[in-house]
Amino acid sequence: MGVLYTDDNPLAVSPELRDAALAAGQHINANGGIGGRQVEIVPCNGKNNPESNVKCATQFVNDGVVSVVGLDTQWGDNGVSIMERAGVVNQTVPLSHAEFASAVSFPLAGSTLTGGNAVAEYAARKSVKRASCIYPDTAVLKAACVDNFAPKAKELGIEDVQLIALPPTVTDVSQYVAKAAQSKAELVYSPASKQADVRMIQAAGQVGFSPEWVFSGSVAQPDFFSTLGDDAKNVVFWFDNKMWTVTGEPDVDVFNSVLEQHAPGSPINNNVVTVFSTLMTLKELGDTAGGDKMTRAELPDLLRGFGQVHQFMGPELDTSRHLPDFPTAYHTGSYLYKWDGGAFVPAGDGFFQFDTAS
């Protein structure tokens, strides 16, 4: 199993994805492997640049990888096509069209597609009439606002949806927050980085602007809350899977125990859970179907026709229900949680289901 992560990049680093995959691999192997076959985790640093992503794809092919998990913003344009030619299943966090639509793509996350839909549903149910979406001006993150959030918000009756592009390397975000304030946005959604999200809340506070903020669960980390203090209260986050702080959930207990044992101190966020969840769900499928199905030749057919399965720390998956236009994208919803100042609590209905196709 290949795991794609990012390091050595000033815009974003995610070595915790490697840590989560290695921890999951140790847990899986200590519990019979996948269908009786031991798992080898093959990490590769994509560095958020095209050349490194091509090198990672080539390494995964040459090392006999069967499926790839993880995340890199450049993977969709540079790695997925290589996976497709080699027949390697792609299960990275889907940030691009290719990561949803390729013949070898079987994402067990909806990422910004289901996340944006969930935020729009949440806002509409709260009778929000004016909303802003502030996005880093890159193709992937622009789509999170322009293609995923705004159309659904307008469809659901949100009258004014303002789209605000943020230069990817900007550090002073005050003028962009001011645009949202001038529009009197009641809710501001942003798929930006943790650093940018912190700066936006701080800039809003300086001008007395206090909308409801909604961010990706990847930024819901301890230093986000320690930096903002009381200003982080009531911020909403979308997650592909259940929060690692949920109590009374056996999957969550397993996740926390394994991370504590095999990756102590490694950060936990939405994407970490997605990597771990995908590997554990593959174990569930392989244990049921048999280890002989976990090959490049057999795994795609297994993933097309498994029927129903419980996704680890996630919803029930059903191969007869999928995201519109993406027949192998079976993860069709997002969880929303709000930080109440001391803990995460479900926001609105908690789980928001995308309109699915069959």
N, C-alpha and C positions, 0 to 999 in steps of 0.2 A: 504494500500500500504506500503510495507516494503522498507526502504532505508538503504543500507549498506554503512558504511563509516569507516574511519580509524583514530584512535587517540591513544595516548600512545605508539607510536612506533618510535624508533630513525631514521628509514630509510625513512618513509613517513607518513604524516598525511593529512587527508582530511575532517575535520569537516564541510567545506564549502558545501559538498555534502548533509549533513543533513540539513544545513541551507536552501539550494536551494529547497529541497523537502518540507520542512515545509512551505516555502514561497509559493511555487506552490500550496500546499494543501489549504492554506488560500485563495489564489486568486480563485481557483476552487470552493471552498465552497461558496464564496461570489458571485459567478456567476452561481449558480444553481447546483453545484456539477457535477457529471458525470452521465448524463442521469437522473438527478433528485435525485441521491443518494449522500449524503455527504461522503467526503473522510476523513479517518483517516490515518495519516502518522505514521508508527511504525519504529523509528530509531534503529539501532543496530551497535555497534562498533566492527568490525571484528578484529581490532588490527594487521592485517597482520600476524596472526598466525592460524594454523589449528584448535586448540581447540576452540578459540573464534568464528571462522567461523561456526563450528558445533553448538555452543550455539546459534548463531544468526539464523541459519537455523531452529533450534528447536523452538526458540521464534516466528519466522515468522509463522511456521505451527500452533503452539498453539494459536496464537493471531488472527487467521483467515485471514491472509494476502492473497490477491488474486494475486498480482504481486510484484516482487522485482526489484528495481532499485538501482543504486549506483555502488560501485567499491571496490574490495579488491583483492590483488594478489593471495590470497589463496582460493578464493571462488570457482573457477572452480573445484578444486580437492576435496573440502570438503563440499561445500554447495549445488551445483547444483543437485547432486544425491538425496539429501533429498527433494529438491523442486520437483523433478520428481516423487518420490514415493508419495508425498502428492498432486500432481496435481496443484502445485503453478506455475504460469507463471514466467519465469526468464527473466528479461530485464536489467540485469547489463551490464556495459561497458564490452564488450567481450574481455577478455585477454587470454582466454584458449579455447581449442577445444570444451569442454563441453558447454561453454557459447554460442557457435554457433550451436552445433550439437544436444544437448539434445532435446528430444521430447517436452519439455516445454519451450525451448529457442526461444524467438522472439526478438532478439536485434534490437534496433532502432539506432544502431551505427555500424560502421565497424572497429573502433579502429585501431590497428596497421596493420590489414590485408589490409584495403582499404587505410590507411595512407601510408604504405610502397609501395603499388602499385602506389599511386599518386606521391610520391617522385621519384620513378623510371621513371615514365612517364615524369615528369618535367625535370629530368636530361637528359633523352634521347632527348627531344625536344630542349634542349640547347646544344646538341652535346657534352655532357660530355663523355670523354673516360676513365677516371680513377676516381673511387669513393671508399670511405671507409665507413663502417658502424661500429660504436663503441657502443657496447651494454654491459650493466651489465650482468654478467654471471649467470643469473637465467633462468629457463626453459622458462618462459613467455616472457622475453625481448630478450633472444637469438632468439626465433622464429621470433620476429619482424624483425631481420636482416637476419637470415639464411634462413627462410622459406618464408618471405613476401617481403622483399626488393631485396635481391640478385638474386633470380631466375628471377624475372621480369626485373631487370636491365640488366642482361645478355641476356635475350630474346630480349630486345630492342636494343641491340648492344653496350652496355657499355662494353668495352673490359676487363677492369681490375677492379674487385670488391673485395676489401680487407675487410675481416671480423676480427674485433679486439675485443677480450673479455676483459671486465673490471671487476676485482674483486668487488663484490657488496659493500663492505665497504671501498674500497680504497679512500684515500683523495688526494694523489699525483698522478695526471693523466698524468704527463708530458711524461713518457716513452711510454704511449699508443698513445698520440697525436703525438709523434715523429715517431711512426710507420706509421701513416697516412701521415706525412710530407715526410718521406723517399720514400713513394710510389708515391709522387707527386699528391696526390688526388686533383681533382678540386672541388669536392663536398664531404662533410662529413655529413652523417646522423646519428643521435643518438636518441634512445628512452629512454635515461637515465633521471635521476632526474634533477630538476632545478639546484641544487647545483653542480652536476657533469658537467652539460652543461656549467655553468659559469666557472668552473675551466678549462674545455677544451679550451674555447675561450681564457682565460687568458694565459694558457700554450702555446697555438699556437702563441699568440702575442709575447711571450718572445723569440721565435726562428724565427720570421718573416714568419710564416706560415699563409696564408690567403685564405683558401678555402671558398666556399659558404657553410654555415652551415644550416642544416635543423633539426628541433626538433619537438617534439609533442607540440600541442597547450596547453597542461596542464602546461607547464613551462612559457608561455607568460604572466607573471604577473609583476606588477609594480616594484617589487624589482629586478627582472631580468634585467630590462632596467636601473634602477637607479644604480645598481652595475656595469654594464658594460659600461654605457655611450655610447660614439661613437662606441665602439667595438660591440655593438648590432645592429648597422645599417646594413641593408640588410640581416639579419637573416630571414630565411623562416620557417614558422610553418604550420603543417597540423592540420586541425580541422574537426570534424565530422559534424559540423553544421556551420551556418553563424556566423561571428564575432559579438559580442555584441556592437561593435563600428560602424557597418554599418549604414548609414543614409538612411532615406526614406523607411524603412522596418517596417510595422506595428507590426510584431511579435517581432522584436528587441525592439521596443518602449515599448511593453507590458512587455517584460522580464525585461528591465532596471527599469521600473516604479515599478514593483512588488518587485524586489530585493531591490530597494531603500526604499520602504515602510516597508517591512517585514524582511529584513536581511541587514540593512545598515552596511557598513564596512566589510561585509563578502567577502572574495576573490572571484573573478570570473575567471574561466578558462574553457577550453574545456569540462572537465568532468562535471562541474557545469551546463553548457548549455545542455549537453546530458541528465542529470537527469531531468532538468526542461522541456526540449523538450519532453521527453518520457511521462511524466505525462500529459502535455498539449495535446499531440497527442492522448493519451488514452481518454482524455475528448472529443476530437473531434469525435472519434469513438463511444464512449458511448452515446454521445448526439444524434448521428445519429441512432444507433442501438437500444438504449433504455437501461436504467439502469439495467434491468433484465438480460442483457448479461454480466454484470460485476461480475461474480461469478467464482469460480474455475471450475465449470462444463461447463460454457458457454464461458468464455473468450478465451480459446484456439481455439475454432471453429470460433469465430469472427475474431481472428488474422490470421487465415489461409485463410479466404475468404472474407475480406472486399473489395477487388478489388483495388480501387485507393483512396489515401488520401494524402493531403498535410501534410508533417511532419512539426511541429512547428519549425521555424528557420532552416528548412532543405529542402531537395529536395522532389520531388514528390515520393511517395511510390506506388508500384504496386505489388500485390501478384503474378502476373504472371512472374515477373522478380526477380531473387534473385542471391546471390553470388554462384558460382559453389560449389557443394557438400553440400550446406547449404540451403535447400528449404524454411526455414522460416526466412532467413536473407535478408530483403528487402532493407536495407540501403546499397547502392552499390557504393558509391563514397566518396570523401573527398574534402574539400576546402583548398586551399593553399593561405596563406597571407604572405606578406613580410613587415617587419618593416623598414620604410624609414627614421627613425630618429625622427619622430614626430607623425606618424600615421601608421596604417595598410593599405596596398593596396593589391589588388589581385596579386598573383604571377603566371606568365604564363597565362594559360586559366582560372585560378581561381578555377573552379570545374573540378575535374578529375574523370571520370567514370570508374569503374572496368568492365572488361569483364563479362557480366552476363549470366546466364542460364535461361531457361524457362521450 
